[in-house]
Amino acid sequence: MMRPRPRQMREVPVAELMTATTLHQRLNERKVRIVQVTSAARFAAGHVPGAVLVTPNELVSGVAPAVGKLPDRKRLTALIQRLGLDHDTCVVAYDDEGGGWAGRLLWTLDVVGHRNWAYLDGGLNAWVADGLPLSTEISAPTPSTAAITIDRDPIIDVEEILARLGDSSLAIWDCRSEAEYRGTKSGSARAGRIPGALHLDWLDLMDPTRHLRLRTDLPGLLAGAGIRREADIVTHCQTHHRSGLSYLVGRLLGLSIRAYDGSWAEWGNRTDTPVETGP
């Protein structure tokens, strides 16, 4: 069987990393839509003024075993319309955990072709640490009637990964814990990793001493893990939640990166996918 040619990703704008101070200055801009991705209870306890809630279950299919796969077009359309987005709207996303769920939302926006977005560095933790105000008021944007198209460019599926195992131009970034990567812990029927996968834990991308803001040495950190800038990078975790952050980091660094939304929930529960274990 012929091996597929290395993929050439279309050029996309480099994503924006926004500080809490900058967002505070832009709170009243009409074309800025602030989105908090957390539980409803966390949102109700206090959020960035004007923010709109997206709950994590709105971003995943929920269909076992690969529960983290992309929702269907009907659900995605409902989400985008509820947020009232148009092409001129800059979405600023954040969460309360350092970027996993926010990154998952931003990947979803890429999939529906809305690449006008920014990430609030450090999310809710950094906002509170900077002494900025919280609100409990509920904002309801005017819904849009926009139809969506699904852009497969930010996505890779299990068949392409299987076809390209051993391809030196492909870098598989496993951002789960070291125990999951080595195969001593698993949330699936089988434990281990995709053969040839590189490991860099999503938690290592954020700085707990700076209220979960992203680390300032990310290019060197990725290079030290063997994740080459010129590679076709694929990232995954168990359900493409934690890898929301690794995808986000790749976009912020201008890398050619895609997400395997089936992740280990799919790979580890199949019987026809090869597995490596150990260091």
Secondary structure, DSSP 8 states (H G I E B T S, - for coil): ---------------EEE-HHHHHHTTT-TTEEEEEES-HHHHHT-BSTT-EEE-GGGGS---SSSTTS---HHHHHHHHHHHT--TT-EEEEE-SSSSHHHHHHHHHHHHTT---EEEETTHHHHHHHTT---B-----------------TTB--HHHHHHHTT-TTEEEEE-S-HHHHHTSS-SSSS-SB-TT-EE--GGGGEEGGGTTEE-TTHHHHHHHTT--TTSEEEEE-SSSSTHHHHHHHHHHTT--EEE-TTHHHHHTT-SSS--B---
